[in-house]
Amino acid sequence: RALVETVCRAAMVTGMARAEVAQSKAVAGLKKQGVEIHYWRGEELQAFRAAYDEV
């Protein structure tokens, strides 16, 4: 069981690392094309989470 958990954890971490690299390249490409990147504020994210939890 420990071996399976370790392998799963390693696969997940590797996937997340690869996705982060791919996303940063994609965002950089979008910025070069003039796309403006906006971020949600903490209180907005909390409101979204509260609404999501209601559903």
Rosetta constraint file for C-alpha pairs under 8 A:
AtomPair CA 1 CA 5 HARMONIC 6.22 0.50
AtomPair CA 2 CA 6 HARMONIC 6.07 0.50
AtomPair CA 3 CA 7 HARMONIC 6.12 0.50
AtomPair CA 4 CA 8 HARMONIC 6.05 0.50
AtomPair CA 5 CA 9 HARMONIC 6.02 0.50
AtomPair CA 6 CA 10 HARMONIC 6.11 0.50
AtomPair CA 7 CA 11 HARMONIC 6.13 0.50
AtomPair CA 8 CA 12 HARMONIC 6.14 0.50
AtomPair CA 9 CA 13 HARMONIC 6.18 0.50
AtomPair CA 10 CA 14 HARMONIC 6.08 0.50
AtomPair CA 11 CA 15 HARMONIC 6.09 0.50
AtomPair CA 12 CA 16 HARMONIC 6.14 0.50
AtomPair CA 13 CA 17 HARMONIC 6.15 0.50
AtomPair CA 14 CA 18 HARMONIC 6.21 0.50
AtomPair CA 15 CA 19 HARMONIC 6.06 0.50
AtomPair CA 16 CA 20 HARMONIC 6.12 0.50
AtomPair CA 17 CA 21 HARMONIC 6.45 0.50
AtomPair CA 18 CA 22 HARMONIC 6.24 0.50
AtomPair CA 19 CA 23 HARMONIC 5.97 0.50
AtomPair CA 20 CA 24 HARMONIC 6.12 0.50
AtomPair CA 21 CA 25 HARMONIC 6.36 0.50
AtomPair CA 22 CA 26 HARMONIC 6.22 0.50
AtomPair CA 23 CA 27 HARMONIC 6.06 0.50
AtomPair CA 24 CA 28 HARMONIC 6.09 0.50
AtomPair CA 25 CA 29 HARMONIC 6.22 0.50
AtomPair CA 26 CA 30 HARMONIC 6.30 0.50
AtomPair CA 27 CA 31 HARMONIC 6.18 0.50
AtomPair CA 28 CA 32 HARMONIC 6.30 0.50
AtomPair CA 29 CA 33 HARMONIC 6.54 0.50
AtomPair CA 30 CA 34 HARMONIC 6.63 0.50
AtomPair CA 30 CA 35 HARMONIC 5.47 0.50
AtomPair CA 31 CA 35 HARMONIC 4.91 0.50
AtomPair CA 31 CA 36 HARMONIC 6.54 0.50
AtomPair CA 31 CA 37 HARMONIC 7.53 0.50
AtomPair CA 40 CA 44 HARMONIC 6.10 0.50
AtomPair CA 40 CA 45 HARMONIC 6.37 0.50
AtomPair CA 41 CA 45 HARMONIC 6.38 0.50
AtomPair CA 42 CA 46 HARMONIC 6.23 0.50
AtomPair CA 43 CA 47 HARMONIC 6.21 0.50
AtomPair CA 44 CA 48 HARMONIC 6.24 0.50
AtomPair CA 45 CA 49 HARMONIC 6.11 0.50
AtomPair CA 46 CA 50 HARMONIC 6.12 0.50
AtomPair CA 47 CA 51 HARMONIC 6.21 0.50
AtomPair CA 48 CA 52 HARMONIC 6.05 0.50
AtomPair CA 49 CA 53 HARMONIC 6.04 0.50
AtomPair CA 50 CA 54 HARMONIC 6.39 0.50
AtomPair CA 51 CA 55 HARMONIC 6.76 0.50
